[in-house]
Amino acid sequence: MALKVASARNLHAQVIEDIGGSIVGGVLQPGDALPGESQLAGQMEVSRTVLREALKVLASKGLIETRQKTGMRVRDPRYWNHLDADVLAWRCAAMPTDDFVEKLVEMREIIEPAAVMAAARRRDPAQLETLAQALGAMEEAEDLDTWAEADLRFHEAVLAATNNELLSSLFAVIETALATFFVMSARTAKNFKYSLPQHRAVYEAIRRRRPNEAAAAMHSMIADSRANMRKGRRG
C-alpha cells in the first residue's frame, strides 16, 4: 500500500513538472488550450484523479485557469505566482533571458543593502560566526560549484542575521533564483572568486556594526555582478 501511495505522489509531481515546466519554459503559450481532462490523462498515462490534483496545484500557482465554455487554458504571465519556488525553478531551468537577469539584479538591489544594514545593527555572535564560516568556505573553494554553494550560504546568513523572520523566510522563496544568479555570474568571470573582496567588506562592516559601510559594500558587489554578466553576454 505504501508503494502505491509513493507512486501516486511521484506521478502527481511529474504531471506538475511536465505541464508547469512547459508553460514557464514557453512550450505552451498564454491563451493555449490544454486538452480535455480525459485526453490529457491518457496522454500523460495517469489517472484522472492524479491529473485533477496536479491541475489544482498549477492553478494555485496562477499558471492555468478553467472556464466552463473554453476549458483549461494557460494564463498570461502577469497572473503567475513568480515567487513560487517551482515557478522560479522552471524559469531558471530554461535559459534565463536578459530581462529576467536584470529583474534578479533589481530584486537584489532592493532587498540586500537594506538587509545588510539590519544585520550590522542586530547580528549576534553566533550569527556572525555562521557568516564567517560561509566566507571561509568561499575563500577555500576550489571549483565553481563549491563557491556557489558557499556564496548562497553567505547570503542566507546575512538574512538570518537581520533577526527579522520575514526577511529570513524570504530566502527560502528566492533561493533557487539566487543560486542560478551566483553560478551564472561566477561562470562569466575570468576568476570565479572575483567578488570575494566585496564579500569580505560586507562581513567586516557587519562585524564592526557599521550599517552604511555594509550597504555600500553590498551595492558594490551587486554592481560588479551586473557589469560582469553584461560583459559575459556581450562576449
C-alpha positions as CSV (number, residue, x, y, z in Angstrom):
1,M,0.0,0.0,0.0
2,A,2.8,2.4,0.9
3,L,4.4,1.8,-2.5
4,K,1.2,2.7,-4.3
5,V,1.0,6.0,-2.3
6,A,4.6,6.8,-3.2
7,S,3.9,6.0,-6.8
8,A,0.8,8.3,-6.9
9,R,2.8,11.1,-5.3
10,N,5.6,10.7,-7.9
11,L,3.1,10.7,-10.7
12,H,1.4,13.8,-9.3
13,A,4.8,15.6,-9.0
14,Q,5.7,14.5,-12.6
15,V,2.5,15.9,-14.0
16,I,3.1,19.2,-12.3
17,E,6.7,19.3,-13.5
18,D,5.8,18.4,-17.1
19,I,2.9,20.9,-17.6
20,G,4.3,23.6,-15.4
21,G,7.8,23.4,-17.0
22,S,6.2,23.6,-20.5
23,I,4.2,26.7,-19.6
24,V,7.0,28.6,-17.9
25,G,9.5,27.4,-20.5
26,G,7.4,28.8,-23.3
27,V,6.4,25.5,-25.0
28,L,2.8,26.3,-24.0
29,Q,1.9,29.9,-24.7
30,P,-0.5,32.2,-22.9
31,G,-4.0,31.5,-24.2
32,D,-3.2,28.0,-25.4
33,A,-5.9,25.5,-24.6
34,L,-5.0,22.3,-22.8
35,P,-6.6,19.0,-24.0
36,G,-9.7,17.8,-22.2
37,E,-9.3,16.0,-18.9
38,S,-9.8,12.5,-20.3
39,Q,-7.5,13.1,-23.3
40,L,-4.8,14.8,-21.1
41,A,-4.9,12.0,-18.6
42,G,-4.5,9.5,-21.4
43,Q,-1.6,11.3,-22.9
44,M,0.2,11.6,-19.6
45,E,-0.7,8.0,-18.6
46,V,-2.1,8.9,-15.2
47,S,-5.5,8.6,-13.6
48,R,-7.9,11.4,-13.8
49,T,-7.7,11.8,-10.0
50,V,-3.9,12.3,-10.2
51,L,-4.4,14.8,-13.1
52,R,-7.1,16.8,-11.3
53,E,-4.9,17.2,-8.2
54,A,-1.9,18.3,-10.3
55,L,-4.1,20.8,-12.2
56,K,-5.3,22.3,-8.9
57,V,-1.7,22.9,-7.9
58,L,-0.9,24.5,-11.3
59,A,-4.0,26.7,-10.9
60,S,-2.9,27.8,-7.4
61,K,0.4,28.9,-9.0
62,G,-1.5,31.1,-11.4
63,L,-0.4,29.1,-14.5
64,I,-3.7,27.8,-15.7
65,E,-7.4,28.6,-15.4
66,T,-10.6,26.6,-16.2
67,R,-13.7,28.2,-17.6
68,Q,-17.0,26.5,-18.4
69,K,-17.1,27.2,-22.2
70,T,-13.4,27.3,-23.0
71,G,-11.9,24.7,-20.8
72,M,-8.4,24.8,-19.4
73,R,-6.1,27.5,-20.7
74,V,-2.6,28.8,-20.0
75,R,-2.8,32.2,-18.2
76,D,-0.8,35.3,-19.0
77,P,2.5,35.6,-17.1
78,R,1.2,38.6,-15.2
79,Y,-1.1,36.2,-13.3
80,W,1.7,33.7,-12.4
81,N,3.0,33.5,-8.8
82,H,6.6,34.4,-9.8
83,L,7.9,33.9,-6.3
84,D,6.6,30.4,-6.1
85,A,9.6,28.0,-5.7
86,D,8.6,25.8,-8.6
87,V,7.9,28.8,-11.0
88,L,11.3,30.2,-10.1
89,A,13.0,26.9,-10.7
90,W,11.3,26.5,-14.1
91,R,12.3,29.9,-15.1
92,C,15.9,29.3,-14.1
93,A,16.0,25.9,-15.7
94,A,15.2,27.5,-19.0
95,M,17.9,29.7,-20.4
96,P,17.4,32.9,-18.3
97,T,16.6,35.9,-20.5
98,D,18.5,39.2,-20.2
99,D,15.3,40.7,-18.9
100,F,14.9,38.0,-16.2
101,V,18.6,38.5,-15.1
102,E,18.0,42.3,-14.9
103,K,15.0,41.7,-12.7
104,L,17.0,39.4,-10.4
105,V,19.6,42.2,-10.1
106,E,16.9,44.7,-9.3
107,M,15.4,42.5,-6.7
108,R,18.9,42.1,-5.0
109,E,19.4,45.9,-5.1
110,I,16.1,46.5,-3.3
111,I,16.5,43.7,-0.7
112,E,20.1,43.1,0.1
113,P,21.6,46.5,1.0
114,A,18.7,47.0,3.5
115,A,19.3,43.5,4.8
116,V,23.0,44.0,5.5
117,M,22.2,47.3,7.3
118,A,19.8,45.4,9.6
119,A,22.3,42.6,10.1
120,A,25.1,45.1,11.0
121,R,22.8,46.5,13.7
122,R,21.3,43.3,15.1
123,R,23.6,40.3,14.5
124,D,24.6,38.2,17.5
125,P,27.9,36.4,17.9
126,A,26.6,33.0,16.7
127,Q,25.2,34.6,13.5
128,L,28.5,36.4,12.9
129,E,30.3,33.1,13.2
130,T,27.9,31.5,10.7
131,L,28.7,34.4,8.3
132,A,32.4,33.9,8.9
133,Q,32.2,30.2,8.2
134,A,30.5,30.9,4.9
135,L,33.1,33.5,3.9
136,G,35.8,31.0,4.8
137,A,34.2,28.4,2.6
138,M,34.2,30.9,-0.2
139,E,37.9,31.6,0.3
140,E,38.8,27.9,0.3
141,A,36.5,26.9,-2.7
142,E,38.4,25.2,-5.5
143,D,35.7,24.9,-8.0
144,L,32.6,26.8,-9.2
145,D,30.0,24.6,-7.6
146,T,31.6,24.7,-4.2
147,W,32.0,28.5,-4.5
148,A,28.3,29.0,-5.5
149,E,27.1,26.8,-2.6
150,A,29.2,28.8,-0.1
151,D,28.1,32.1,-1.7
152,L,24.5,31.1,-1.2
153,R,25.1,30.2,2.5
154,F,26.7,33.7,3.0
155,H,23.7,35.5,1.7
156,E,21.4,33.2,3.7
157,A,23.4,34.0,6.8
158,V,23.0,37.8,6.1
159,L,19.2,37.5,6.0
160,A,19.2,35.3,9.2
161,A,21.4,38.0,11.0
162,T,18.7,40.6,10.4
163,N,16.7,38.8,13.1
164,N,13.6,39.6,11.0
165,E,11.8,36.3,10.5
166,L,10.0,37.8,7.4
167,L,13.3,38.5,5.7
168,S,14.7,35.2,6.8
169,S,11.8,33.4,5.3
170,L,12.3,35.3,2.1
171,F,15.5,33.3,1.5
172,A,13.5,30.1,1.0
173,V,11.5,31.8,-1.7
174,I,14.3,33.3,-3.7
175,E,17.0,30.6,-3.0
176,T,16.7,29.0,-6.5
177,A,16.9,32.3,-8.3
178,L,19.9,33.4,-6.2
179,A,21.7,30.1,-6.8
180,T,21.2,30.4,-10.5
181,F,22.4,34.0,-10.5
182,F,25.5,33.2,-8.5
183,V,26.5,30.4,-10.8
184,M,25.9,32.5,-13.9
185,S,27.8,35.4,-12.5
186,A,30.8,33.4,-11.5
187,R,30.8,31.4,-14.7
188,T,31.1,34.5,-16.8
189,A,34.1,35.9,-14.9
190,K,37.7,35.0,-15.6
191,N,38.1,34.2,-11.9
192,F,35.0,32.9,-10.2
193,K,36.2,34.4,-6.9
194,Y,36.2,37.9,-8.4
195,S,33.6,39.1,-5.8
196,L,35.5,37.9,-2.7
197,P,36.8,41.3,-1.7
198,Q,33.2,42.7,-1.6
199,H,32.1,39.7,0.4
200,R,34.9,40.4,2.9
201,A,33.9,44.1,3.0
202,V,30.3,43.2,3.8
203,Y,31.4,40.8,6.5
204,E,33.8,43.3,8.1
205,A,31.1,46.0,8.1
206,I,28.7,43.7,9.8
207,R,31.3,42.5,12.3
208,R,32.1,46.2,13.2
209,R,28.4,47.1,13.3
210,R,28.7,49.7,10.5
211,P,25.4,49.6,8.6
212,N,26.2,52.3,6.0
213,E,29.5,50.6,5.1
214,A,27.8,47.3,4.8
215,A,25.2,48.7,2.4
216,A,27.9,50.4,0.3
217,A,29.8,47.1,0.1
218,M,26.7,45.2,-1.0
219,H,25.8,47.8,-3.6
220,S,29.4,47.5,-5.0
221,M,29.0,43.7,-5.0
222,I,25.7,43.8,-6.9
223,A,27.0,46.4,-9.4
224,D,30.1,44.3,-10.2
225,S,27.9,41.2,-10.7
226,R,25.7,43.2,-13.1
227,A,28.7,44.6,-15.1
228,N,30.3,41.2,-15.2
229,M,27.3,39.4,-16.5
230,R,26.6,42.1,-19.1
231,K,30.2,41.7,-20.3
232,G,29.8,38.0,-20.4
233,R,26.6,38.2,-22.5
234,R,28.3,40.6,-25.0
235,G,31.2,38.2,-25.2
